[in-house]
Amino acid sequence: MNGHASPGTIISFQGVTKQYEGDAAVLKNVSFEIERGKFYTLLGPSGCGKTTILRLIAGFTVPTKGEIYFDGKLINHVPANKRQVNTVFQDYALFPHLNVFENIAFGLRIKKLKQAEIKEKVLEALRFVNLAGYENREINEMSGGQRQRVAIARAIVNRPEIILLDEPLSALDLKLRTEMQVELRELQRRLGITFIFVTHDQEEALAMSDEIFVLNEGKIQQSGTPTDIYDEPINRFVADFIGESNIVDGRMTADFLVAFAGKSFTCVDQGLQPNEPVDIVIRPEDLEITRPGEGKLEVRVETQLFRGVHYEIQCADEAGNRWLVHSTRKAEVGEAIGLTFDPEAIHVMRLNETEEEFDKRLEAYI
C-alpha cells in the first residue's frame, strides 16, 4: 500500500508530468488525490490537460514522470483492460450495428459470462438509466439523450470502481443537457461509484460536483468544493473562469481594509503586507443598486440586457473600472447610479499566490 495517500483515496497522482515527443508538457508536475464514492469534475479550457488526466487514469497513455496509484498500487504501466475503470466518451462510441442490449452486453460477452447473468446485468443497468424496456431498440432509433444513457449503462454494467466521463453532454441541447446533469448526479449517488467528469462548462461543474479541479496550462490552479471555488477563487484565472466576476486592481491598506476604485473599503481579509498590490473580486449578484450618492461606488450605466430572472447591467466608475451588475431592479442607459456591497462580498486575491500558500495563510488566522 502506498503510504503517501490518505485513507479512502482511490486514485493518487504524485508529481505526474506528461509530455509528448517534440511538444511542450501537457501536464506539469501534477499531484492530487481522488476519494472513493465522490463526483469529481476536471474543469478548464481546451488544452489545459484535463482529458490527459482522464487518459492517464484509464491507461490509454503513460506518464512521462511521476507515479499514479490506484487503491494504493502503482499502475503506471498497467494496461487499460486490467483497470477497474470504464469511460463514457463524448461521441458515445456505440456500435451502430448492435441493438441496445448487445451494446451494453458487449464487454460482458468478452468476459464469457453466462447468458442468464448477462441478461440480468444488462436489464439492471437499463433500469438504472431509466431505459427499462428499450433493450431491443436499434441505436439509430434512439435520441441523443437516449444514446447517452445507453453509453452510461454500458459503463456501469460491470460496476467498475471509477467511471470517467469525457465531456459526455456537450452534443446535447441545453434543456436535455440540464436534465442529464441531474440524472448523472443522482445515478452517481445511487451507485456510490467514483465519477470523474471532464468539462469546460463552469455551470455544469458547479451544479454536479462534490469537488472541482480547475486546470490551466497543465497545472491545477485550485481544487475544492463548488462553493469554495466560487466564493474564494485563488487567482484571477479561477475568478474569471468560474462564474462572472468583477476583477479590479487594489491595494491592501491594512488588515480588514482595502483600497480600490480610488476609495478605501472595509473587508474581511487579513494576513497580507501593508500596501501590498492585490486583485479584487466582487461577484455581479453581490452589487446592489442605490440612488446616486448613497452607494459605496458611483457609476454610470453603459448597457442593460434583460436575462429573464435579472437585468445584466454594465457600468463604469470615474476611475475607469467597469462593473457588471445582476439585479432585479431596472436601470436606464446613461443613468448615474450608486452601487453598494457588504464587506464579505469583497474577495482579496494575492498576486501569483499558489493554492498551498493560500491555504497556509488561511490557517494562520482561522
VENQUIZI-V214482 format. One line per field, one symbol per residue. ss: DSSP state (H for helix, E for strand, - for the rest). psi: psi as a letter, one per 20 degrees, with the letter a starting at -180 (. if undefined). A space follows every 50 residues. Layout:
BEGIN
ss=???
psi=???
END
This chain:
BEGIN
ss=--------EEEEEEEEEEE-----EEEEEEEEEEE---EEEEE------H HHHHHHHH------EEEEEE--EE-----HHH--EEEE----------EH HHHHHHHHHH----HHHHHHHHHHHHHH---------EHHH--HHHHHHH HHHHHH-----EEEEE-------HHHHHHHHHHHHHHHHHH--EEEEEE- -HHHHHHH--EEEEEE--EEEEEE-HHHHHH----HHHHHH---EEEEEE EEEE--EEEE--EEEE---------EEEEEEEEHHH-EEE------EEEE EEEEEE----EEEEEEE----EEEEEE--------EEEEE--HHH-EEEE ----HHHHHHHHHHH-
psi=ppiiqqqiphpppolppppqpirqphqnlpprqpqpjroqpoprrpjiig hggghhhhjirqqgrrqppokippjgjpqhijqlpqporhjhlqohiqag ghghighhhhikqqhhhggggghghhhhjlkpijhjqqhijqrghghghg hgghhihjmrhppponlijhiqrgghggghggggghgggghjqppoppqj ohggghhhqgqpopqpljqohqqaqggghghmqhrhgghhhorqqooqqa pogrpjpqprkjrqqpajqrjrqpkpprppppqhiippprqpiirhqprp pgqpqpjfirpopprqrhijqqpppoqipqrppiqprqprqqhhiopppp pkprhghgghgghhj.
END
